[in-house]
Amino acid sequence: MSDLRQVNCEFLLEFIQMYRSLPCIWKVKSNEYSNRIIKNKAYEKLLTKLRETDKDATIATVKKKIDSLRGSFRKELKKVKESYKSGAGTEETYKPHLWYYDHLQFLTDQEITRPGIDNVADNNNDRGSPEKISAFALKPILISPFFSFSLFKYVGRM
């Protein structure tokens, strides 16, 4: 059983190395990243590699494999970053348990989240002010002699 695991580990490392050699798939800032033709050729190379162990593999299988690898890496990377933010000493920082974590380090700069841009102005945090709340009131609207509904209706500032 350990021989099979060793073969799987070696295969996965070869797959990761091939993935790394194809930045058109993973490097967002690459000029080739938005070129579908180049990306499809790269996925075909990875598909050929994956078919060494899975004869029924498709490009969708390759993409799922990549998503799985990246997702596991992202979780470990988050734990590492959070341990540094917590102010823990060097002995207390999180040590990744994912055996291929170091082999995916080339993805680190791709996983950095950029701060969001707040395009809504916060006017002294007056979202819940009584003036704004009272601008909308429940007013019954008579639709027919038999039905009456209460709807929000703008009645202006009070």
C-alpha positions in Angstrom: 0.0 0.0 0.0 2.8 2.4 0.7 4.2 1.7 -2.8 1.0 2.9 -4.3 1.0 6.0 -2.1 4.5 6.7 -3.2 3.6 6.4 -6.8 0.6 8.7 -6.3 2.8 11.3 -4.5 5.4 11.1 -7.3 2.7 11.5 -9.9 1.1 14.4 -8.1 4.5 16.2 -7.9 5.0 15.7 -11.6 1.5 17.0 -12.2 2.2 20.1 -10.1 5.5 20.7 -11.8 3.8 20.6 -15.2 1.1 22.9 -13.9 3.8 25.3 -12.7 5.4 25.2 -16.2 2.1 26.5 -17.7 1.6 30.0 -16.3 -1.1 30.7 -18.8 -3.4 28.7 -16.6 -2.5 30.0 -13.1 -0.8 33.4 -13.5 -3.5 36.0 -13.8 -1.0 38.7 -14.9 0.3 36.6 -17.7 -0.5 37.9 -21.2 -1.5 34.4 -22.2 -3.9 34.0 -19.3 -6.9 35.4 -21.3 -6.0 33.5 -24.5 -8.4 30.5 -24.6 -6.5 28.7 -27.4 -3.3 28.7 -25.4 -5.1 27.7 -22.2 -6.9 24.8 -23.9 -3.5 23.5 -25.3 -2.1 23.7 -21.7 -5.1 21.9 -20.3 -4.6 19.2 -23.0 -1.0 18.7 -21.8 -2.2 18.3 -18.2 -4.9 16.0 -19.4 -2.3 13.8 -21.1 -0.4 13.6 -17.8 -3.6 12.9 -15.8 -4.6 10.1 -18.1 -1.5 8.2 -17.0 -3.4 7.3 -13.8 -7.0 8.0 -14.9 -7.9 6.8 -18.4 -11.3 8.4 -18.3 -10.1 11.8 -17.4 -11.4 14.9 -19.2 -10.5 18.5 -19.2 -13.2 19.0 -16.6 -11.4 16.4 -14.4 -8.1 18.3 -14.8 -9.8 21.6 -13.8 -11.4 19.8 -10.7 -8.0 18.4 -9.8 -6.4 21.9 -10.0 -9.3 23.4 -8.0 -8.8 20.8 -5.4 -5.0 21.4 -5.1 -5.5 25.1 -5.0 -8.3 24.9 -2.5 -6.2 22.8 -0.1 -3.2 25.1 -0.6 -5.4 28.2 0.0 -6.7 26.8 3.3 -3.2 26.1 4.6 -1.9 29.5 3.4 -4.8 31.2 5.3 -3.9 29.3 8.5 -0.2 30.3 8.1 -1.1 34.0 7.5 -3.5 34.0 10.4 -0.9 32.6 12.8 1.5 35.4 11.8 -1.3 38.0 12.3 -2.1 36.7 15.8 1.4 37.8 17.0 2.5 34.3 17.7 6.2 33.7 18.2 8.2 31.8 15.6 7.8 28.6 17.5 4.0 29.0 17.7 3.3 29.9 14.0 1.3 27.4 12.1 3.3 24.8 10.2 1.4 23.5 7.1 0.5 19.8 7.2 -0.2 19.6 3.5 2.7 17.5 2.1 2.7 19.4 -1.3 2.3 22.8 0.3 5.9 23.8 -0.5 5.5 22.7 -4.1 2.6 25.1 -4.6 4.4 28.1 -3.2 4.5 29.7 -6.7 0.8 30.3 -6.3 1.2 32.5 -3.2 1.1 35.8 -5.0 -1.9 34.6 -6.9 -3.8 34.0 -3.7 -3.3 37.4 -2.1 -6.6 39.1 -1.8 -6.8 42.7 -2.7 -8.6 45.2 -0.5 -12.0 46.0 -1.7 -13.0 49.4 -2.9 -15.9 51.0 -1.0 -17.8 53.1 -3.5 -20.6 54.0 -1.1 -20.0 57.2 0.8 -20.7 56.9 4.5 -22.4 60.1 5.5 -21.8 60.2 9.2 -23.4 56.8 9.5 -27.0 58.1 9.3 -28.5 55.1 7.6 -30.8 54.4 10.5 -31.8 58.0 11.3 -35.5 58.6 12.1 -35.8 61.1 9.2 -34.9 58.5 6.6 -37.0 55.8 8.2 -40.1 58.0 8.4 -39.7 59.0 4.8 -41.3 55.7 4.0 -44.6 54.9 5.6 -47.3 52.2 5.3 -50.2 53.7 3.4 -53.2 51.5 2.5 -53.8 51.5 -1.2 -57.4 50.8 -2.3 -57.3 48.6 -5.4 -61.0 47.5 -5.4 -63.9 47.7 -3.0 -63.0 44.2 -1.9 -59.2 44.3 -1.5 -57.0 46.6 0.3 -53.2 46.3 0.5 -50.6 48.0 2.7 -47.5 48.9 0.7 -44.5 51.0 1.2 -45.1 54.4 -0.4 -42.8 57.3 -0.5 -44.5 60.2 1.4 -41.7 62.7 1.5 -39.7 63.9 4.5 -41.8 64.4 7.7 
